[in-house]
Amino acid sequence: MPGYSKQSDLSQSAGALQRAVSSCPCFRQACGRLHEIEPPPPDGLDRIMMVGMGNYQIQSSRCSVGMAAVNILAKKLNVDNKWHYDGRCDGKVAVAIRGQHQIVLLKPQQLMNLNGTSVKLAAEVYQVTPGEIFLIHDQIYLPLGKYAVAGEGENMRDHSGVISCINKMKSDIMQRIMIGIGPAPYATKRGLLHHKLGRFSEVQQGNLLQVLDQCTNYLLENLNNS
């Protein structure tokens, strides 16, 4: 065929592919993250991640008690002034050392049902496995003032944020600390949503602070024994 050159055709195709890749923001972001992975923790330390789950837009709501818990953890670990936004994982992060552990505290800056995206990115950046991740979140099936540690596979799919983490991490072995917020007064879908997005009363806040102190002590003491 006149004017046809297989070599020039291949060169044009290669050039088009290169231009497409270089202009793709998703590719650039992924490539950037590969070059921004955190180095391993100092010798002798094991890295774990504790995630305060919730809705970053309303951190004082019932559904965001996980974020309140990691705020208390940060104070107890003396890193509450170290919170910073980490764009690699779209979350606020503070890093502390306790005993033989380097602890990455994470507060996803997304809606609850998208928390898993931030957790997955943070797991890649900070190089932690599902078994090294603690998810701290609200639980309507527990009364206010109580907390519980979920066993492997126990009620794993009863919480939108946990479902998001399971789907993104492709694992259900993340450890879960469930903080009771009590049942919704109305069993309708709207009543449940209103309950979760609502705020605690002054009396309830006293009970909440007590259980947050208890569950964060449990987490830190459990590290000391591991």
N, CA, C and O of each residue as an XYZ file, in Angstrom:
904
protein
N       0.856     -1.195      0.000
C       0.000      0.000      0.000
C       0.890      1.242      0.000
O       1.812      1.327      0.811
N       0.642      2.186     -0.870
C       1.505      3.374     -0.963
C       1.514      4.168      0.351
O       0.471      4.409      0.958
N       2.724      4.567      0.770
C       2.856      5.408      1.954
C       2.747      4.674      3.266
O       2.841      5.295      4.325
N       2.548      3.357      3.232
C       2.381      2.602      4.481
C       3.731      2.168      5.012
O       4.552      1.637      4.264
N       3.965      2.382      6.271
C       5.204      1.936      6.924
C       4.851      1.314      8.252
O       4.338      1.985      9.148
N       5.128      0.018      8.378
C       4.810     -0.681      9.625
C       5.583     -0.083     10.793
O       5.051      0.048     11.896
N       6.837      0.278     10.547
C       7.672      0.818     11.612
C       7.144      2.155     12.102
O       7.099      2.402     13.307
N       6.744      3.021     11.177
C       6.241      4.326     11.592
C       4.907      4.185     12.294
O       4.601      4.960     13.200
N       4.106      3.208     11.893
C       2.826      2.942     12.545
C       3.039      2.541     13.996
O       2.341      3.019     14.891
N       4.014      1.655     14.225
C       4.328      1.211     15.587
C       4.842      2.366     16.430
O       4.500      2.488     17.607
N       5.662      3.207     15.825
C       6.213      4.350     16.554
C       5.107      5.307     16.971
O       5.109      5.826     18.087
N       4.150      5.538     16.055
C       3.045      6.425     16.380
C       2.188      5.858     17.501
O       1.741      6.586     18.388
N       1.958      4.502     17.448
C       1.160      3.854     18.494
C       1.857      3.952     19.842
O       1.226      4.233     20.860
N       3.175      3.715     19.839
C       3.932      3.795     21.088
C       3.894      5.206     21.652
O       3.760      5.406     22.860
N       4.016      6.194     20.745
C       3.978      7.581     21.201
C       2.635      7.956     21.779
O       2.553      8.679     22.771
N       1.565      7.453     21.146
C       0.220      7.738     21.656
C       0.008      7.124     23.024
O      -0.593      7.739     23.905
N       0.510      5.895     23.201
C       0.373      5.219     24.491
C       1.138      5.977     25.575
O       0.638      6.157     26.685
N       2.347      6.416     25.247
C       3.154      7.153     26.228
C       2.464      8.446     26.640
O       2.451      8.803     27.818
N       1.881      9.160     25.645
C       1.188     10.413     25.955
C      -0.036     10.162     26.828
O      -0.338     10.939     27.735
N      -0.746      9.049     26.538
C      -1.944      8.733     27.319
C      -1.582      8.410     28.767
O      -2.254      8.852     29.699
N      -0.515      7.635     28.941
C      -0.097      7.254     30.289
C       0.375      8.462     31.078
O       0.030      8.629     32.248
N       1.176      9.312     30.417
C       1.731     10.470     31.124
C       0.674     11.490     31.494
O       0.862     12.279     32.420
N      -0.445     11.477     30.768
C      -1.507     12.446     31.061
C      -2.557     11.895     32.014
O      -3.478     12.615     32.400
N      -2.431     10.623     32.398
C      -3.439      9.993     33.253
C      -3.155     10.288     34.718
O      -2.142      9.817     35.236
N      -4.014     11.055     35.421
C      -3.747     11.397     36.826
C      -3.722     10.175     37.721
O      -2.953     10.137     38.682
N      -4.550      9.166     37.430
C      -4.572      7.954     38.258
C      -3.232      7.245     38.208
O      -2.718      6.794     39.231
N      -2.657      7.148     36.984
C      -1.365      6.483     36.846
C      -0.283      7.264     37.577
O       0.554      6.687     38.271
N      -0.309      8.597     37.412
C       0.711      9.407     38.084
C       0.610      9.268     39.592
O       1.630      9.185     40.276
N      -0.616      9.242     40.121
C      -0.792      9.112     41.563
C      -0.283      7.771     42.056
O       0.399      7.689     43.077
N      -0.626      6.700     41.305
C      -0.178      5.363     41.711
C       1.334      5.269     41.656
O       1.967      4.717     42.555
N       1.916      5.822     40.574
C       3.368      5.794     40.437
C       4.014      6.585     41.558
O       5.037      6.173     42.104
N       3.414      7.734     41.909
C       3.963      8.562     42.985
C       3.953      7.839     44.306
O       4.904      7.937     45.082
N       2.852      7.092     44.577
C       2.766      6.370     45.844
C       3.835      5.293     45.936
O       4.354      5.019     47.018
N       4.172      4.667     44.774
C       5.203      3.634     44.796
C       6.538      4.205     45.253
O       7.352      3.501     45.850
N       6.755      5.480     44.970
C       8.015      6.110     45.349
C       7.931      6.771     46.727
O       8.904      7.363     47.195
N       6.762      6.668     47.375
C       6.588      7.329     48.659
C       6.222      6.347     49.760
O       5.688      6.746     50.795
N       6.503      5.069     49.548
C       6.235      4.077     50.587
C       7.151      4.337     51.779
O       8.339      4.616     51.613
N       6.593      4.243     52.968
C       7.377      4.483     54.176
C       8.420      3.379     54.361
O       8.147      2.214     54.073
N       9.598      3.735     54.833
C      10.598      2.694     55.118
C      10.145      1.842     56.290
O       9.280      2.263     57.058
N      10.708      0.659     56.441
C      10.334     -0.202     57.576
C      10.584      0.516     58.900
O      11.380      1.453     58.948
N       9.922      0.094     59.966
C      10.159      0.717     61.278
C      11.578      0.447     61.760
O      12.250     -0.443     61.239
N      12.034      1.198     62.739
C      13.383      0.955     63.279
C      13.565     -0.496     63.698
O      12.600     -1.188     64.022
N      14.806     -0.944     63.689
C      15.115     -2.338     64.037
C      14.499     -2.733     65.370
O      14.559     -1.986     66.347
N      13.914     -3.908     65.391
C      13.344     -4.439     66.624
C      11.916     -4.039     66.879
O      11.309     -4.514     67.838
N      11.346     -3.162     66.035
C       9.975     -2.707     66.223
C       9.037     -3.337     65.196
O       9.398     -3.523     64.034
N       7.843     -3.655     65.641
C       6.788     -4.135     64.750
C       5.818     -2.992     64.491
O       5.436     -2.272     65.413
N       5.424     -2.831     63.240
C       4.496     -1.748     62.897
C       3.062     -2.272     62.875
O       2.780     -3.319     62.293
N       2.170     -1.536     63.509
C       0.744     -1.839     63.457
C      -0.005     -0.551     63.129
O       0.555      0.541     63.216
N      -1.261     -0.688     62.756
C      -2.055      0.496     62.440
C      -3.385      0.434     63.181
O      -4.062     -0.593     63.163
N      -3.755      1.526     63.830
C      -5.021      1.637     64.533
C      -5.855      2.706     63.831
O      -5.449      3.863     63.720
N      -7.027      2.290     63.362
C      -7.867      3.148     62.538
C      -9.080      3.614     63.336
O      -9.856      2.799     63.834
N      -9.233      4.911     63.450
C     -10.428      5.476     64.056
C     -11.447      5.736     62.963
O     -11.326      6.705     62.214
N     -12.456      4.872     62.867
C     -13.401      4.959     61.773
C     -14.487      5.985     62.061
O     -14.796      6.279     63.216
N     -15.059      6.525     60.987
C     -16.110      7.510     61.176
C     -16.332      8.351     59.949
O     -15.854      8.033     58.860
N     -17.062      9.425     60.136
C     -17.360     10.377     59.079
C     -16.604     11.662     59.401
O     -16.942     12.355     60.361
N     -15.594     11.982     58.613
C     -14.726     13.116     58.937
C     -15.482     14.443     58.981
O     -15.025     15.400     59.606
N     -16.637     14.502     58.319
C     -17.385     15.754     58.275
C     -18.114     16.044     59.582
O     -18.389     17.200     59.902
N     -18.426     14.987     60.339
C     -19.132     15.156     61.620
C     -18.465     14.261     62.666
O     -19.008     13.230     63.064
N     -17.285     14.679     63.094
C     -16.485     13.850     63.984
C     -17.047     13.787     65.401
O     -16.594     12.976     66.209
N     -18.022     14.626     65.709
C     -18.630     14.576     67.042
C     -19.884     13.705     67.061
O     -20.569     13.630     68.081
N     -20.190     13.048     65.945
C     -21.389     12.212     65.864
C     -21.147     10.843     66.496
O     -20.008     10.461     66.762
N     -22.233     10.117     66.730
C     -22.130      8.774     67.303
C     -21.319      7.839     66.400
O     -20.534      7.023     66.882
N     -21.517      7.968     65.094
C     -20.834      7.042     64.184
C     -19.328      7.287     64.115
O     -18.597      6.473     63.552
N     -18.861      8.393     64.678
C     -17.434      8.725     64.612
C     -16.717      8.517     65.946
O     -15.673      9.124     66.188
N     -17.268      7.664     66.813
C     -16.604      7.443     68.101
C     -15.231      6.789     67.919
O     -14.369      6.907     68.789
N     -15.026      6.102     66.793
C     -13.708      5.532     66.534
C     -12.653      6.609     66.405
O     -11.522      6.436     66.861
N     -13.017      7.719     65.788
C     -12.082      8.839     65.667
C     -11.798      9.457     67.032
O     -10.674      9.867     67.321
N     -12.837      9.518     67.866
C     -12.632     10.021     69.226
C     -11.662      9.121     69.982
O     -10.849      9.600     70.773
N     -11.751      7.817     69.736
C     -10.864      6.868     70.428
C      -9.402      7.068     70.027
O      -8.522      7.074     70.887
N      -9.135      7.233     68.719
C      -7.733      7.413     68.327
C      -7.214      8.787     68.752
O      -6.009      8.954     68.940
N      -8.096      9.764     68.906
C      -7.655     11.046     69.466
C      -7.140     10.852     70.891
O      -6.128     11.433     71.281
N      -7.848     10.029     71.660
C      -7.412      9.739     73.031
C      -6.125      8.918     73.018
O      -5.231      9.147     73.832
N      -6.033      7.962     72.093
C      -4.788      7.197     71.962
C      -3.608      8.124     71.676
O      -2.529      7.958     72.245
N      -3.817      9.092     70.798
C      -2.744     10.024     70.463
C      -2.282     10.800     71.697
O      -1.088     11.040     71.872
N      -3.237     11.191     72.555
C      -2.864     11.898     73.786
C      -2.080     10.991     74.724
O      -1.073     11.402     75.301
N      -2.548      9.747     74.872
C      -1.861      8.823     75.772
C      -0.474      8.443     75.257
O       0.410      8.081     76.033
N      -0.295      8.528     73.936
C       1.001      8.208     73.335
C       1.855      9.463     73.104
O       2.937      9.395     72.522
N       1.341     10.610     73.574
C       2.067     11.878     73.478
C       2.369     12.295     72.033
O       3.431     12.849     71.748
N       1.420     12.022     71.126
C       1.602     12.458     69.742
C       0.379     13.235     69.249
O       0.159     13.357     68.044
N      -0.417     13.761     70.192
C      -1.621     14.481     69.777
C      -1.303     15.777     69.041
O      -2.181     16.365     68.409
N      -0.045     16.227     69.120
C       0.367     17.408     68.356
C       1.062     17.017     67.049
O       1.627     17.866     66.359
N       1.015     15.740     66.723
C       1.702     15.246     65.525
C       0.736     14.897     64.384
O       1.164     14.432     63.327
N      -0.554     15.120     64.597
C      -1.507     14.814     63.532
C      -1.190     15.641     62.290
O      -0.933     16.841     62.385
N      -1.209     14.996     61.127
C      -1.008     15.699     59.869
C      -1.767     14.972     58.766
O      -2.008     13.768     58.853
N      -2.132     15.702     57.750
C      -2.835     15.097     56.627
C      -1.829     14.430     55.709
O      -0.870     15.059     55.262
N      -2.051     13.149     55.431
C      -1.190     12.387     54.525
C      -1.977     12.132     53.242
O      -2.862     11.277     53.207
N      -1.652     12.872     52.201
C      -2.380     12.758     50.949
C      -2.223     11.408     50.279
O      -3.048     11.038     49.443
N      -1.181     10.661     50.628
C      -0.986      9.348     50.019
C      -2.102      8.373     50.385
O      -2.393      7.436     49.642
N      -2.719      8.609     51.540
C      -3.789      7.705     51.977
C      -5.075      8.449     52.309
O      -5.999      7.869     52.879
N      -5.139      9.728     51.958
C      -6.329     10.548     52.208
C      -6.817     10.389     53.645
O      -7.980     10.070     53.891
N      -5.906     10.617     54.582
C      -6.264     10.498     55.982
C      -5.326     11.306     56.849
O      -4.238     11.689     56.419
N      -5.752     11.564     58.072
C      -4.887     12.213     59.048
C      -4.138     11.120     59.814
O      -4.717     10.113     60.220
N      -2.850     11.347     59.998
C      -1.962     10.322     60.545
C      -1.110     10.902     61.672
O      -0.688     12.058     61.622
N      -0.866     10.076     62.687
C       0.127     10.373     63.723
C       0.839      9.058     64.022
O       0.206      8.004     64.079
N       2.130      9.120     64.209
C       2.926      7.906     64.422
C       3.582      7.967     65.791
O       4.162      8.985     66.170
N       3.485      6.862     66.531
C       4.040      6.802     67.884
C       4.783      5.486     68.084
O       4.615      4.534     67.322
N       5.603      5.457     69.118
C       6.298      4.220     69.495
C       5.879      3.851     70.909
O       5.891      4.687     71.813
N       5.511      2.595     71.087
C       5.110      2.085     72.398
C       5.695      0.693     72.553
O       5.302     -0.228     71.839
N       6.635      0.531     73.482
C       7.261     -0.763     73.669
C       7.965     -1.217     72.406
O       8.850     -0.532     71.893
N       7.559     -2.392     71.901
C       8.174     -2.959     70.710
C       7.370     -2.662     69.445
O       7.552     -3.320     68.421
N       6.488     -1.676     69.519
C       5.622     -1.386     68.383
C       5.745      0.056     67.908
O       5.854      0.987     68.706
N       5.726      0.213     66.616
C       5.513      1.520     66.013
C       4.039      1.551     65.610
O       3.579      0.703     64.846
N       3.311      2.526     66.124
C       1.863      2.584     65.932
C       1.508      3.717     64.989
O       1.819      4.880     65.247
N       0.856      3.365     63.896
C       0.334      4.358     62.956
C      -1.137      4.588     63.299
O      -1.957      3.680     63.163
N      -1.466      5.783     63.734
C      -2.857      6.149     64.009
C      -3.426      6.808     62.760
O      -2.813      7.707     62.185
N      -4.610      6.349     62.346
C      -5.200      6.843     61.103
C      -6.643      7.268     61.315
O      -7.429      6.557     61.941
N      -6.982      8.445     60.783
C      -8.366      8.913     60.718
C      -8.691      9.181     59.247
O      -8.279     10.207     58.705
N      -9.431      8.266     58.587
C      -9.764      8.482     57.179
C     -10.531      9.783     56.986
O     -11.412     10.119     57.778
N     -10.192     10.504     55.938
C     -10.891     11.765     55.645
C     -11.916     11.537     54.537
O     -11.916     12.218     53.511
N     -12.773     10.574     54.773
C     -13.802     10.190     53.815
C     -15.078      9.852     54.574
O     -15.083      9.790     55.803
N     -16.169      9.631     53.823
C     -17.390      9.163     54.445
C     -17.192      7.754     54.979
O     -16.317      7.029     54.506
N     -18.003      7.358     55.969
C     -17.834      6.067     56.618
C     -17.781      4.908     55.617
O     -16.906      4.047     55.715
N     -18.703      4.882     54.666
C     -18.749      3.741     53.752
C     -17.631      3.744     52.720
O     -17.575      2.865     51.861
N     -16.733      4.740     52.801
C     -15.553      4.790     51.941
C     -14.263      4.707     52.753
O     -13.175      4.853     52.195
N     -14.369      4.476     54.052
C     -13.179      4.405     54.906
C     -12.171      3.367     54.412
O     -10.963      3.528     54.589
N     -12.678      2.307     53.794
C     -11.796      1.240     53.334
C     -10.776      1.687     52.312
O      -9.681      1.131     52.242
N     -11.127      2.699     51.508
C     -10.174      3.219     50.521
C      -8.949      3.791     51.215
O      -7.815      3.510     50.826
N      -9.184      4.590     52.240
C      -8.082      5.185     52.995
C      -7.265      4.105     53.707
O      -6.036      4.172     53.734
N      -7.945      3.115     54.282
C      -7.247      2.044     54.997
C      -6.355      1.257     54.047
O      -5.218      0.936     54.393
N      -6.851      0.943     52.863
C      -6.052      0.190     51.891
C      -4.824      0.974     51.459
O      -3.723      0.427     51.403
N      -5.010      2.258     51.151
C      -3.875      3.083     50.750
C      -2.850      3.198     51.875
O      -1.646      3.108     51.635
N      -3.330      3.397     53.104
C      -2.415      3.508     54.245
C      -1.675      2.198     54.474
O      -0.495      2.207     54.823
N      -2.359      1.069     54.281
C      -1.703     -0.234     54.443
C      -0.573     -0.398     53.430
O       0.463     -0.987     53.740
N      -0.772      0.120     52.225
C       0.278      0.050     51.205
C       1.430      0.989     51.539
O       2.597      0.610     51.441
N       1.098      2.210     51.931
C       2.127      3.208     52.211
C       2.969      2.817     53.424
O       4.196      2.919     53.401
N       2.288      2.364     54.494
C       2.998      2.053     55.740
C       3.342      0.566     55.869
O       3.878      0.137     56.891
N       3.035     -0.209     54.841
C       3.444     -1.606     54.747
C       2.978     -2.434     55.950
O       3.783     -3.022     56.672
N       1.667     -2.462     56.142
C       1.087     -3.306     57.186
C       0.116     -4.290     56.541
O      -0.493     -3.991     55.514
N      -0.021     -5.452     57.142
C      -0.910     -6.492     56.641
C      -2.256     -6.402     57.353
O      -2.351     -5.736     58.384
N      -3.302     -7.052     56.835
C      -4.602     -7.014     57.510
C      -4.548     -7.432     58.973
O      -5.254     -6.866     59.806
N      -3.718     -8.415     59.290
C      -3.611     -8.876     60.671
C      -2.947     -7.883     61.604
O      -2.961     -8.065     62.821
N      -2.363     -6.827     61.038
C      -1.701     -5.794     61.842
C      -2.534     -4.519     61.924
O      -2.039     -3.465     62.325
N      -3.808     -4.628     61.538
C      -4.705     -3.473     61.524
C      -5.809     -3.643     62.553
O      -6.441     -4.697     62.624
N      -6.043     -2.604     63.354
C      -7.134     -2.560     64.325
C      -8.161     -1.538     63.829
O      -7.823     -0.377     63.599
N      -9.397     -1.965     63.668
C     -10.484     -1.072     63.290
C     -11.291     -0.726     64.535
O     -11.830     -1.618     65.190
N     -11.379      0.540     64.861
C     -12.114      0.990     66.047
C     -13.356      1.731     65.552
O     -13.249      2.735     64.847
N     -14.531      1.228     65.926
C     -15.747      1.792     65.345
C     -16.941      1.682     66.280
O     -16.884      1.009     67.309
N     -18.019      2.352     65.907
C     -19.262      2.345     66.677
C     -19.998      1.021     66.491
O     -19.785      0.308     65.510
N     -20.877      0.702     67.462
C     -21.691     -0.509     67.369
C     -23.037     -0.262     68.051
O     -23.103     -0.061     69.264
N     -24.101     -0.280     67.259
C     -25.427      0.000     67.826
C     -25.951     -1.160     68.656
O     -26.877     -0.978     69.446
N     -25.378     -2.354     68.495
C     -25.867     -3.512     69.238
C     -25.286     -3.597     70.644
O     -25.626     -4.495     71.413
N     -24.405     -2.652     70.971
C     -23.846     -2.576     72.318
C     -24.395     -1.329     73.006
O     -24.516     -0.278     72.376
N     -24.725     -1.436     74.289
C     -25.225     -0.247     74.998
C     -24.115      0.785     75.178
O     -22.934      0.443     75.230
N     -24.506      2.028     75.270
C     -23.553      3.097     75.525
C     -22.835      2.817     76.839
O     -23.468      2.465     77.835
N     -21.524      2.972     76.840
C     -20.732      2.701     78.034
C     -20.058      1.346     78.017
O     -19.344      0.998     78.957
N     -20.279      0.559     76.936
C     -19.668     -0.760     76.813
C     -18.818     -0.822     75.543
O     -19.073     -0.105     74.575
N     -17.812     -1.683     75.562
C     -17.056     -1.951     74.345
C     -16.803     -3.451     74.267
O     -16.898     -4.154     75.273
N     -16.485     -3.933     73.087
C     -16.242     -5.361     72.902
C     -15.192     -5.552     71.813
O     -15.042     -4.725     70.913
N     -14.478     -6.652     71.919
C     -13.489     -7.034     70.912
C     -14.114     -8.138     70.063
O     -14.498     -9.183     70.589
N     -14.216     -7.915     68.773
C     -14.846     -8.897     67.886
C     -13.864     -9.994     67.540
O     -12.707     -9.723     67.219
N     -14.320    -11.228     67.604
C     -13.505    -12.350     67.177
C     -13.472    -12.422     65.662
O     -14.270    -11.768     64.990
N     -12.550    -13.215     65.119
C     -12.397    -13.331     63.671
C     -13.704    -13.800     63.034
O     -14.261    -14.824     63.430
N     -14.185    -13.054     62.058
C     -15.397    -13.418     61.348
C     -16.690    -13.080     62.074
O     -17.771    -13.310     61.532
N     -16.608    -12.544     63.280
C     -17.802    -12.272     64.082
C     -18.484    -10.976     63.642
O     -17.903     -9.895     63.735
N     -19.719    -11.098     63.164
C     -20.500     -9.922     62.744
C     -19.696     -8.983     61.847
O     -19.783     -7.762     61.976
N     -18.927     -9.553     60.954
C     -18.037     -8.730     60.144
C     -18.782     -7.852     59.144
O     -18.248     -6.838     58.695
N     -20.005     -8.230     58.792
C     -20.691     -7.495     57.729
C     -21.927     -6.759     58.236
O     -22.939     -6.677     57.540
N     -21.839     -6.229     59.445
C     -22.971     -5.485     59.985
C     -22.671     -3.994     60.094
O     -23.390     -3.264     60.775
N     -21.618     -3.543     59.430
C     -21.172     -2.153     59.579
C     -20.616     -1.680     58.243
O     -19.727     -2.320     57.681
N     -21.130     -0.568     57.730
C     -20.758     -0.117     56.388
C     -19.261      0.188     56.259
O     -18.657     -0.101     55.227
N     -18.668      0.766     57.297
C     -17.242      1.057     57.241
C     -16.402     -0.205     57.240
O     -15.395     -0.285     56.537
N     -16.814     -1.194     58.027
C     -16.094     -2.469     58.073
C     -16.226     -3.190     56.733
O     -15.258     -3.764     56.234
N     -17.428     -3.158     56.152
C     -17.639     -3.777     54.841
C     -16.695     -3.153     53.812
O     -16.098     -3.854     52.995
N     -16.570     -1.822     53.865
C     -15.670     -1.127     52.954
C     -14.231     -1.610     53.132
O     -13.525     -1.827     52.148
N     -13.800     -1.778     54.367
C     -12.435     -2.247     54.637
C     -12.230     -3.685     54.158
O     -11.192     -4.008     53.581
N     -13.209     -4.535     54.396
C     -13.115     -5.931     53.956
C     -12.992     -6.003     52.438
O     -12.155     -6.732     51.906
N     -13.833     -5.241     51.751
C     -13.828     -5.283     50.291
C     -12.529     -4.749     49.707
O     -12.003     -5.313     48.747
N     -12.009     -3.673     50.274
C     -10.784     -3.077     49.744
C      -9.540     -3.896     50.105
O      -8.633     -4.047     49.287
N      -9.503     -4.416     51.321
C      -8.343     -5.193     51.763
C      -8.432     -6.648     51.309
O      -7.444     -7.380     51.360
N      -9.625     -7.067     50.863
C      -9.867     -8.464     50.468
C      -9.500     -9.423     51.594
O      -8.896    -10.474     51.380
N      -9.889     -9.022     52.797
C      -9.599     -9.819     53.998
C     -10.566     -9.420     55.101
O     -10.992     -8.268     55.181
N     -10.906    -10.380     55.948
C     -11.784    -10.066     57.079
C     -11.109    -10.365     58.417
O     -11.785    -10.599     59.419
N      -9.772    -10.357     58.428
C      -9.074    -10.686     59.671
C      -8.612     -9.449     60.439
O      -7.935     -9.574     61.459
N      -8.976     -8.243     59.952
C      -8.634     -7.053     60.736
C      -9.273     -7.170     62.116
O     -10.418     -7.604     62.238
N      -8.538     -6.785     63.147
C      -9.073     -6.836     64.499
C     -10.003     -5.649     64.722
O      -9.744     -4.543     64.247
N     -11.092     -5.896     65.456
C     -12.115     -4.860     65.629
C     -12.376     -4.582     67.106
O     -12.576     -5.493     67.909
N     -12.367     -3.300     67.431
C     -12.775     -2.838     68.747
C     -14.080     -2.085     68.550
O     -14.103     -1.044     67.894
N     -15.161     -2.600     69.109
C     -16.491     -2.037     68.899
C     -16.920     -1.238     70.133
O     -16.894     -1.749     71.253
N     -17.310      0.008     69.916
C     -17.712      0.898     71.007
C     -19.229      1.099     70.932
O     -19.760      1.548     69.917
N     -19.903      0.763     72.011
C     -21.354      0.840     72.017
C     -21.882      2.262     71.956
O     -21.411      3.151     72.666
N     -22.871      2.459     71.090
C     -23.562      3.756     71.040
C     -25.045      3.574     71.363
O     -25.814      4.535     71.364
N     -25.434      2.328     71.637
C     -26.828      2.054     71.970
C     -27.709      1.968     70.746
O     -27.361      2.500     69.692
N     -28.855      1.300     70.868
C     -29.763      1.131     69.731
C     -30.491      2.432     69.388
O     -30.645      3.315     70.232
N     -30.933      2.530     68.138
C     -31.713      3.686     67.706
C     -33.095      3.634     68.337
O     -33.665      2.550     68.459
N     -33.650      4.766     68.740
C     -34.987      4.769     69.352
C     -36.077      4.340     68.378
O     -37.132      3.855     68.788
N     -35.815      4.523     67.074
C     -36.779      4.119     66.055
C     -36.100      3.138     65.111
O     -34.992      3.397     64.640
N     -36.746      2.022     64.830
C     -36.135      0.942     64.061
C     -36.203      1.134     62.557
O     -35.843      0.227     61.806
N     -36.657      2.292     62.102
C     -36.717      2.555     60.669
C     -35.331      2.915     60.139
O     -34.434      3.260     60.909
N     -35.165      2.833     58.823
C     -33.892      3.195     58.207
C     -33.548      4.653     58.490
O     -32.396      4.986     58.769
N     -34.555      5.515     58.416
C     -34.326      6.933     58.698
C     -33.980      7.141     60.164
O     -33.109      7.947     60.491
N     -34.663      6.410     61.054
C     -34.385      6.535     62.481
C     -32.977      6.089     62.817
O     -32.311      6.696     63.656
N     -32.512      5.012     62.154
C     -31.159      4.512     62.386
C     -30.123      5.526     61.919
O     -29.143      5.797     62.614
N     -30.353      6.086     60.728
C     -29.409      7.076     60.196
C     -29.359      8.306     61.090
O     -28.281      8.828     61.373
N     -30.517      8.768     61.534
C     -30.569      9.945     62.409
C     -29.828      9.673     63.717
O     -29.145     10.552     64.242
N     -29.964      8.457     64.239
C     -29.289      8.088     65.489
C     -27.773      8.103     65.300
O     -27.054      8.670     66.123
N     -27.287      7.491     64.232
C     -25.844      7.395     64.015
C     -25.208      8.757     63.750
O     -24.089      9.021     64.190
N     -25.924      9.617     63.031
C     -25.369     10.928     62.690
C     -25.598     11.964     63.788
O     -25.073     13.075     63.722
N     -26.387     11.591     64.798
C     -26.660     12.504     65.896
C     -25.505     12.605     66.878
O     -24.537     11.849     66.793
N     -25.613     13.540     67.805
C     -24.564     13.774     68.785
C     -25.013     13.302     70.170
O     -26.207     13.205     70.452
N     -24.048     13.018     71.011
C     -24.326     12.575     72.368
C     -24.767     13.757     73.227
O     -24.311     14.884     73.038
N     -25.652     13.481     74.163
C     -26.043     14.507     75.132
C     -24.902     14.701     76.127
O     -23.943     13.928     76.138
N     -25.006     15.721     76.951
C     -23.945     15.975     77.941
C     -23.807     14.790     78.892
O     -22.688     14.401     79.230
N     -24.917     14.214     79.327
C     -24.858     13.057     80.221
C     -24.209     11.877     79.513
O     -23.380     11.179     80.098
N     -24.582     11.650     78.257
C     -24.013     10.542     77.490
C     -22.525     10.721     77.244
O     -21.778      9.745     77.188
N     -22.098     11.965     77.098
C     -20.679     12.218     76.852
C     -19.821     11.749     78.020
O     -18.695     11.293     77.823
N     -20.352     11.859     79.239
C     -19.625     11.364     80.407
C     -19.419      9.863     80.322
O     -18.319      9.372     80.575
N     -20.476      9.124     79.965
C     -20.366      7.674     79.797
C     -19.413      7.320     78.661
O     -18.646      6.361     78.748
N     -19.478      8.116     77.594
C     -18.620      7.855     76.437
C     -17.151      8.015     76.795
O     -16.331      7.165     76.449
N     -16.815      9.098     77.484
C     -15.411      9.323     77.851
C     -14.873      8.190     78.714
O     -13.705      7.817     78.610
N     -15.738      7.647     79.567
C     -15.312      6.551     80.428
C     -14.997      5.300     79.615
O     -13.975      4.657     79.850
N     -15.859      4.947     78.665
C     -15.619      3.747     77.874
C     -14.464      3.944     76.897
O     -13.739      2.995     76.598
N     -14.286      5.160     76.400
C     -13.147      5.419     75.522
C     -11.835      5.268     76.284
O     -10.849      4.772     75.740
N     -11.825      5.691     77.526
C     -10.639      5.521     78.353
C     -10.361      4.029     78.580
O      -9.213      3.588     78.537
N     -11.420      3.267     78.821
C     -11.271      1.831     79.067
C     -10.765      1.088     77.829
O      -9.845      0.275     77.917
N     -11.376      1.375     76.677
C     -10.994      0.609     75.488
C      -9.603      0.992     74.988
O      -8.885      0.139     74.467
N      -9.207      2.258     75.136
C      -7.855      2.639     74.724
C      -6.816      2.056     75.687
O      -5.718      1.692     75.267
N      -7.157      1.969     76.967
C      -6.254      1.296     77.909
C      -6.093     -0.172     77.531
O      -4.995     -0.725     77.588
N      -7.213     -0.798     77.140
C      -7.157     -2.207     76.721
C      -6.202     -2.378     75.537
O      -5.379     -3.293     75.523
N      -6.317     -1.498     74.555
C      -5.461     -1.604     73.374
C      -3.982     -1.470     73.739
O      -3.152     -2.242     73.259
N      -3.655     -0.506     74.577
C      -2.266     -0.283     74.935
C      -1.724     -1.400     75.832
O      -0.574     -1.813     75.688
N      -2.557     -1.885     76.756
C      -2.118     -2.984     77.609
C      -1.947     -4.267     76.812
O      -1.046     -5.059     77.087
N      -2.823     -4.473     75.814
C      -2.719     -5.653     74.985
C      -1.419     -5.641     74.192
O      -0.820     -6.692     73.964
N      -0.981     -4.455     73.770
C       0.307     -4.345     73.075
C       1.450     -4.735     73.997
O       2.389     -5.419     73.587
N       1.362     -4.296     75.240
C       2.439     -4.595     76.181
C       2.580     -6.090     76.418
O       3.667     -6.586     76.714
N       1.459     -6.806     76.282
C       1.464     -8.264     76.539
C       1.761     -9.086     75.301
O       1.881    -10.309     75.377
N       1.880     -8.417     74.153
C       2.098     -9.163     72.915
C       3.572     -9.218     72.548
O       3.934     -9.810     71.531
